[in-house]
Amino acid sequence: MALFSIGQCVATPGALEVLQAAGTSPLDLLARHARGDWGDLSTEDQEANNQALVDGSRILSAYELPGQDQKVWIITEAVGDDGQRASTCIMMTDEY
């Protein structure tokens, strides 16, 4: 069950390429992100995400990919003036 709306979802070409090479579905990672499985984050960052569910700030998840020496980030932007989260982006850490 999703804890928040991800809004419009986009992904960078670099992230899609690495996900394909790792045999990982971006939809699987999006589902984990929306359920509150923040992946490979510090306790402090996980707590910040839990607070973001309350205050509407940005949410970040990070996932290490099998067979890759890289992480993918998923970032859902803060709640906008309309009270909704407009977008989520899947990207490589070096693309931020």
C-alpha positions as CSV (number, residue, x, y, z in Angstrom):
1,M,0.0,0.0,0.0
2,A,1.4,3.4,-1.0
3,L,2.1,5.9,1.7
4,F,2.1,8.9,-0.7
5,S,1.4,9.8,-4.3
6,I,4.4,9.8,-6.6
7,G,2.9,12.2,-9.1
8,Q,4.3,12.1,-12.6
9,C,7.3,9.7,-12.8
10,V,10.3,10.3,-15.0
11,A,13.7,8.6,-15.3
12,T,17.0,9.6,-16.7
13,P,18.4,7.6,-19.6
14,G,21.4,6.7,-17.5
15,A,19.3,5.3,-14.8
16,L,17.2,3.3,-17.2
17,E,20.4,1.9,-18.8
18,V,21.8,0.8,-15.5
19,L,18.5,-0.7,-14.3
20,Q,18.2,-2.7,-17.5
21,A,21.8,-4.0,-17.1
22,A,21.1,-5.0,-13.5
23,G,17.8,-6.7,-14.5
24,T,15.9,-4.5,-12.2
25,S,12.5,-3.1,-13.0
26,P,12.0,0.6,-12.3
27,L,8.4,-0.2,-11.3
28,D,9.6,-2.5,-8.6
29,L,11.8,0.2,-7.1
30,L,9.0,2.8,-7.4
31,A,6.7,0.4,-5.5
32,R,9.3,0.0,-2.7
33,H,9.7,3.8,-2.6
34,A,6.0,4.5,-2.4
35,R,5.6,1.8,0.4
36,G,8.2,3.5,2.6
37,D,11.1,1.0,1.9
38,W,13.7,3.7,1.6
39,G,16.4,1.2,0.5
40,D,20.1,1.9,1.4
41,L,19.8,5.1,3.5
42,S,21.3,6.0,6.8
43,T,19.0,6.0,9.9
44,E,19.0,9.8,9.8
45,D,17.8,10.0,6.2
46,Q,15.1,7.3,6.8
47,E,13.9,9.4,9.7
48,A,13.8,12.5,7.5
49,N,11.7,10.6,5.0
50,N,9.3,9.5,7.7
51,Q,9.0,13.2,8.8
52,A,8.4,14.2,5.1
53,L,5.3,12.0,5.1
54,V,4.0,14.3,7.8
55,D,5.3,17.7,6.7
56,G,5.3,17.3,2.9
57,S,9.0,17.8,2.3
58,R,11.1,15.9,-0.3
59,I,11.4,12.1,-0.1
60,L,14.6,10.3,-1.2
61,S,15.2,6.6,-1.6
62,A,18.5,4.9,-2.6
63,Y,18.9,1.4,-4.0
64,E,22.0,-0.6,-4.7
65,L,21.7,-2.6,-7.9
66,P,22.6,-6.3,-8.1
67,G,25.8,-6.8,-10.2
68,Q,26.4,-3.1,-10.4
69,D,28.7,-0.8,-8.4
70,Q,26.2,2.0,-8.4
71,K,23.1,3.3,-6.6
72,V,19.9,4.6,-8.1
73,W,18.1,7.4,-6.3
74,I,14.4,8.0,-6.4
75,I,13.4,11.5,-5.4
76,T,9.8,12.6,-4.9
77,E,9.5,16.4,-4.8
78,A,7.9,18.3,-1.9
79,V,4.2,18.9,-1.8
80,G,3.3,21.9,-3.9
81,D,0.8,24.7,-3.4
82,D,-2.0,22.4,-4.4
83,G,-1.2,19.9,-1.6
84,Q,0.0,17.2,-4.0
85,R,3.4,15.8,-4.9
86,A,3.9,16.7,-8.6
87,S,6.7,14.4,-9.6
88,T,9.2,11.6,-8.9
89,C,12.5,11.1,-10.7
90,I,14.6,8.0,-10.9
91,M,18.3,8.9,-11.5
92,M,21.9,7.9,-10.9
93,T,23.6,9.5,-7.9
94,D,26.0,11.4,-10.2
95,E,23.1,12.9,-12.2
96,Y,21.8,14.9,-9.2
